[in-house]
Amino acid sequence: MSKEEKNCWTCGYKEEVPGSCHISCMRIWEDMQPPKAKSTRYYLFPMNFDPVWQEEKCKGWTKKRDPIKTKQFSPLERVFGVLGRRL
């Protein structure tokens, strides 16, 4: 898959993960399957992941965030997202 297809960096649902070069996805994924990963070591989707490890094009990409489809992580989920696979 080309870099153009791994477009999470330009998505409206992208948010930065504090203290990490990874990102989080704020989209609600109940209505479709999230993108699969080559390795789960650097891909804790949707909380803390690197799109480089993504195998397929994301079907939820959009330029502008839809408030109805936006998830708000709890403070505990945010901590787990920052810690990633270190637990």
Contacts in CASP RR format, 6 or more apart in sequence:
PFRMAT RR
TARGET T0000
AUTHOR 0000-0000-0000
METHOD contacts of the structure
MODEL  1
MSKEEKNCWTCGYKEEVPGSCHISCMRIWEDMQPPKAKSTRYYLFPMNFD
PVWQEEKCKGWTKKRDPIKTKQFSPLERVFGVLGRRL
1 54 0 8 1.000
1 55 0 8 1.000
1 56 0 8 1.000
1 57 0 8 1.000
5 57 0 8 1.000
6 51 0 8 1.000
6 52 0 8 1.000
6 54 0 8 1.000
6 57 0 8 1.000
6 58 0 8 1.000
7 51 0 8 1.000
7 57 0 8 1.000
7 58 0 8 1.000
7 61 0 8 1.000
8 14 0 8 1.000
8 23 0 8 1.000
8 25 0 8 1.000
8 51 0 8 1.000
8 54 0 8 1.000
8 58 0 8 1.000
8 61 0 8 1.000
9 23 0 8 1.000
9 51 0 8 1.000
10 63 0 8 1.000
11 25 0 8 1.000
11 58 0 8 1.000
11 60 0 8 1.000
11 61 0 8 1.000
11 62 0 8 1.000
11 63 0 8 1.000
12 62 0 8 1.000
12 63 0 8 1.000
12 64 0 8 1.000
12 65 0 8 1.000
13 25 0 8 1.000
13 26 0 8 1.000
13 27 0 8 1.000
13 60 0 8 1.000
13 62 0 8 1.000
13 65 0 8 1.000
13 69 0 8 1.000
13 70 0 8 1.000
14 23 0 8 1.000
14 24 0 8 1.000
14 25 0 8 1.000
14 26 0 8 1.000
15 23 0 8 1.000
15 24 0 8 1.000
15 25 0 8 1.000
15 26 0 8 1.000
16 23 0 8 1.000
16 24 0 8 1.000
17 23 0 8 1.000
17 24 0 8 1.000
17 47 0 8 1.000
17 48 0 8 1.000
17 81 0 8 1.000
17 82 0 8 1.000
18 82 0 8 1.000
19 82 0 8 1.000
20 48 0 8 1.000
20 82 0 8 1.000
21 50 0 8 1.000
22 42 0 8 1.000
22 48 0 8 1.000
22 49 0 8 1.000
22 50 0 8 1.000
23 49 0 8 1.000
23 50 0 8 1.000
23 51 0 8 1.000
24 46 0 8 1.000
24 47 0 8 1.000
24 48 0 8 1.000
24 49 0 8 1.000
24 73 0 8 1.000
24 81 0 8 1.000
25 34 0 8 1.000
25 45 0 8 1.000
25 46 0 8 1.000
25 49 0 8 1.000
26 46 0 8 1.000
26 65 0 8 1.000
26 70 0 8 1.000
26 71 0 8 1.000
26 72 0 8 1.000
26 73 0 8 1.000
27 46 0 8 1.000
27 60 0 8 1.000
27 69 0 8 1.000
27 70 0 8 1.000
27 71 0 8 1.000
28 69 0 8 1.000
28 70 0 8 1.000
28 71 0 8 1.000
29 46 0 8 1.000
32 59 0 8 1.000
32 60 0 8 1.000
33 59 0 8 1.000
34 45 0 8 1.000
34 46 0 8 1.000
35 45 0 8 1.000
35 54 0 8 1.000
35 55 0 8 1.000
35 56 0 8 1.000
35 57 0 8 1.000
35 58 0 8 1.000
35 59 0 8 1.000
36 54 0 8 1.000
36 55 0 8 1.000
36 56 0 8 1.000
37 43 0 8 1.000
37 45 0 8 1.000
37 49 0 8 1.000
37 53 0 8 1.000
37 54 0 8 1.000
37 55 0 8 1.000
38 53 0 8 1.000
38 54 0 8 1.000
38 55 0 8 1.000
39 53 0 8 1.000
41 85 0 8 1.000
42 49 0 8 1.000
42 50 0 8 1.000
42 52 0 8 1.000
42 53 0 8 1.000
42 85 0 8 1.000
43 49 0 8 1.000
43 50 0 8 1.000
43 53 0 8 1.000
43 54 0 8 1.000
44 81 0 8 1.000
44 84 0 8 1.000
44 85 0 8 1.000
46 71 0 8 1.000
47 73 0 8 1.000
47 77 0 8 1.000
47 78 0 8 1.000
47 80 0 8 1.000
47 81 0 8 1.000
47 84 0 8 1.000
48 81 0 8 1.000
48 82 0 8 1.000
48 84 0 8 1.000
73 81 0 8 1.000
80 87 0 8 1.000
END
